[in-house]
Amino acid sequence: MSPALRLVLFDVDGTLVDSQGAIVSAMTASFQAQSLPVPDRTEILSIVGLSLPHAMARLAPDQSDQAQNVLVEGYKQAYHAQRLEQGAASSPLYPGAREVIETLHAKPEVLLGVATGKSQRGLDALLEAHGLEQYFVTRQVADHHPSKPHPSMIETAMAETGVSAAQTAMVGDTSFDMEMAAAAKVTAIGVSWGYHDRSALSAAHQVIDGFEHLPETLANIWD
């Protein structure tokens, strides 16, 4: 009897790639273009993982919906321009990320997916830049779902792959990822190298300090 299928979902920014430089730069350009005070770096990184309209509502709560929409579009344009100029260098993979993705992908019973606040265009461009397109069988993005921590991304990924909640894990660096996992009733694995402090990952079943620990952590949960 073959083992049950298992699904490992990854957040992207702050989990797979270190995109903080690109995010802060694009957000700075967007606010400066509207002659608005730029939020500080810590504040900007605190919203990573939310879909852009939700993120902008937190960063510019005093601005009208229309003004927030202009900021969102400004951010998208600045981020896109950076990506065209710098390619993969704008969002480098964290140490060990590629190796662990390849290790997990090699297991026939393990399916890999992505649940990210990025747009479809942004995710596709990132995966292509790093040569990772072939690894992820399900890709859930902000274009098609309510913002994290709503469980829609995880629920859709499970429906697409036919994997149960008991055999699904969400790997992420923010409280939004951990709360989304809890709402979907799947295992939450926090990573300590991302944009939210370890103390914000209290909903995680376990927090790891390096990608090399992920396969063993998953094995301990499922075996």
C-alpha positions as CSV (number, residue, x, y, z in Angstrom):
1,M,0.0,0.0,0.0
2,S,1.5,3.3,-1.0
3,P,1.8,6.1,1.6
4,A,-0.8,8.8,1.8
5,L,0.0,11.9,-0.2
6,R,1.4,14.8,1.8
7,L,1.3,18.5,0.9
8,V,3.9,21.1,2.0
9,L,2.9,24.7,1.3
10,F,5.5,27.5,1.4
11,D,5.1,31.2,1.9
12,V,7.5,33.0,-0.4
13,D,8.7,36.5,0.9
14,G,10.6,36.0,4.1
15,T,10.4,32.2,3.8
16,L,11.8,31.0,0.5
17,V,13.4,34.3,-0.6
18,D,14.8,37.3,1.1
19,S,13.0,40.1,-0.7
20,Q,13.1,42.7,2.1
21,G,15.4,45.0,0.2
22,A,13.1,45.0,-2.9
23,I,9.9,45.4,-0.8
24,V,11.3,48.3,1.3
25,S,12.7,50.0,-1.8
26,A,9.4,49.7,-3.8
27,M,7.3,50.9,-0.9
28,T,9.6,53.8,-0.3
29,A,9.3,54.8,-4.0
30,S,5.5,54.5,-3.9
31,F,5.1,56.8,-0.9
32,Q,7.7,59.3,-2.1
33,A,5.9,59.5,-5.5
34,Q,2.8,60.7,-3.6
35,S,4.8,63.1,-1.3
36,L,3.8,61.0,1.7
37,P,5.9,60.2,4.8
38,V,7.6,56.8,4.2
39,P,6.8,54.2,6.9
40,D,9.9,52.9,8.6
41,R,11.5,49.6,7.6
42,T,10.1,47.7,10.6
43,E,6.6,48.8,9.8
44,I,6.9,47.9,6.1
45,L,8.2,44.4,6.9
46,S,5.4,43.8,9.4
47,I,2.9,43.8,6.6
48,V,4.7,41.3,4.3
49,G,2.4,38.4,3.6
50,L,-0.8,40.5,3.4
51,S,-2.3,41.2,0.1
52,L,-1.4,44.7,-1.1
53,P,-4.7,46.5,-0.4
54,H,-4.7,45.2,3.2
55,A,-1.0,46.0,3.6
56,M,-1.5,49.6,2.3
57,A,-4.5,50.1,4.6
58,R,-2.3,49.4,7.5
59,L,0.6,51.5,6.3
60,A,-1.5,54.5,5.2
61,P,-4.7,54.3,7.4
62,D,-5.3,58.1,7.1
63,Q,-5.4,58.0,3.3
64,S,-8.6,57.6,1.3
65,D,-9.4,54.3,-0.5
66,Q,-8.5,56.0,-3.7
67,A,-5.2,57.3,-2.4
68,Q,-4.4,53.8,-1.0
69,N,-5.1,52.3,-4.5
70,V,-2.7,54.8,-6.0
71,L,0.0,53.7,-3.5
72,V,-0.7,50.0,-4.4
73,E,-0.2,50.7,-8.1
74,G,2.9,52.7,-7.4
75,Y,4.3,49.8,-5.4
76,K,3.6,47.3,-8.1
77,Q,5.2,49.4,-10.8
78,A,8.3,50.1,-8.6
79,Y,8.7,46.4,-7.7
80,H,8.2,45.3,-11.3
81,A,10.9,47.7,-12.5
82,Q,13.3,46.4,-9.9
83,R,12.7,42.8,-10.9
84,L,13.3,43.6,-14.6
85,E,16.5,45.4,-13.7
86,Q,17.9,43.0,-11.1
87,G,16.3,39.6,-11.9
88,A,16.8,36.9,-9.3
89,A,19.2,39.1,-7.4
90,S,16.3,41.3,-6.2
91,S,15.0,38.3,-4.1
92,P,17.7,35.8,-3.4
93,L,16.8,32.3,-2.1
94,Y,17.6,31.7,1.6
95,P,20.4,29.3,2.3
96,G,19.3,25.7,1.9
97,A,16.0,26.5,0.3
98,R,16.7,25.0,-3.1
99,E,18.3,21.9,-1.6
100,V,15.3,21.2,0.7
101,I,12.8,21.8,-2.1
102,E,14.7,19.3,-4.3
103,T,14.9,16.8,-1.4
104,L,11.2,17.0,-0.7
105,H,10.2,17.0,-4.3
106,A,12.1,13.7,-4.8
107,K,9.8,11.9,-2.4
108,P,6.9,10.5,-4.5
109,E,4.3,11.0,-1.7
110,V,5.2,14.6,-1.1
111,L,3.5,17.4,-3.1
112,L,4.8,21.0,-2.9
113,G,2.9,24.2,-3.2
114,V,3.0,27.9,-2.6
115,A,0.6,30.2,-0.7
116,T,1.7,33.8,-1.0
117,G,0.5,37.4,-0.9
118,K,2.3,37.9,-4.2
119,S,0.5,38.4,-7.5
120,Q,0.4,35.6,-10.1
121,R,2.7,37.7,-12.3
122,G,5.1,38.3,-9.4
123,L,5.2,34.6,-8.3
124,D,5.6,33.3,-11.8
125,A,8.5,35.7,-12.5
126,L,10.2,34.8,-9.3
127,L,10.0,31.0,-9.8
128,E,11.2,31.4,-13.4
129,A,14.2,33.6,-12.3
130,H,15.3,30.9,-9.8
131,G,14.4,27.9,-12.0
132,L,11.9,26.5,-9.6
133,E,8.8,26.3,-11.9
134,Q,8.7,22.5,-12.0
135,Y,8.6,21.9,-8.2
136,F,5.2,23.4,-7.2
137,V,2.0,21.6,-8.2
138,T,-0.3,24.2,-6.7
139,R,0.3,27.9,-6.6
140,Q,-2.1,30.1,-4.6
141,V,-1.7,33.9,-4.9
142,A,-3.3,37.1,-3.8
143,D,-5.1,37.6,-7.1
144,H,-7.6,34.8,-6.4
145,H,-8.1,34.8,-2.6
146,P,-8.9,36.9,0.4
147,S,-5.8,38.1,2.2
148,K,-4.0,35.9,4.8
149,P,-4.9,34.8,7.4
150,H,-8.1,33.7,5.7
151,P,-7.7,30.0,5.0
152,S,-8.8,30.1,1.4
153,M,-5.4,29.6,-0.1
154,I,-4.7,26.4,1.9
155,E,-8.2,25.1,1.4
156,T,-7.9,25.5,-2.3
157,A,-4.5,23.9,-2.4
158,M,-5.8,20.9,-0.5
159,A,-8.8,20.7,-2.9
160,E,-6.6,20.9,-6.0
161,T,-4.2,18.1,-4.7
162,G,-6.7,15.9,-2.9
163,V,-4.6,16.0,0.3
164,S,-6.3,16.1,3.7
165,A,-5.7,18.7,6.4
166,A,-4.0,16.0,8.6
167,Q,-1.4,15.5,5.8
168,T,-0.8,19.2,5.0
169,A,1.8,21.6,6.5
170,M,2.2,25.3,6.0
171,V,5.7,26.8,6.2
172,G,6.0,30.5,6.8
173,D,7.7,33.4,8.6
174,T,4.8,35.5,9.7
175,S,1.9,35.4,12.2
176,F,-0.4,35.6,9.2
177,D,0.9,32.3,7.9
178,M,0.5,30.6,11.3
179,E,-3.0,32.0,11.8
180,M,-4.0,30.9,8.2
181,A,-2.7,27.4,9.0
182,A,-4.7,27.3,12.2
183,A,-7.8,28.4,10.4
184,A,-7.4,25.7,7.8
185,K,-6.6,23.1,10.6
186,V,-3.2,22.1,9.1
187,T,0.2,21.9,10.7
188,A,2.0,25.2,11.0
189,I,5.8,25.4,10.8
190,G,7.4,28.7,11.5
191,V,10.8,29.8,10.3
192,S,12.9,32.1,12.4
193,W,14.8,33.9,9.6
194,G,11.9,35.9,8.2
195,Y,10.2,39.2,8.8
196,H,8.2,38.6,12.0
197,D,9.8,38.1,15.3
198,R,9.9,34.5,16.7
199,S,7.5,35.7,19.4
200,A,4.9,36.4,16.7
201,L,4.9,32.7,15.7
202,S,3.2,31.4,18.8
203,A,0.5,29.6,16.8
204,A,3.2,27.4,15.1
205,H,3.5,23.7,16.0
206,Q,7.2,24.1,15.7
207,V,9.7,26.9,14.7
208,I,12.9,25.9,12.8
209,D,16.1,27.9,12.6
210,G,17.4,26.6,9.2
211,F,16.0,25.0,6.1
212,E,18.0,21.9,6.8
213,H,15.7,21.1,9.7
214,L,12.5,21.0,7.7
215,P,12.6,17.4,6.3
216,E,13.2,16.0,9.8
217,T,10.6,18.2,11.3
218,L,8.0,17.0,8.7
219,A,9.0,13.4,9.3
220,N,8.5,13.8,13.0
221,I,5.1,15.2,12.5
222,W,3.8,12.7,10.0
223,D,5.7,9.4,10.8
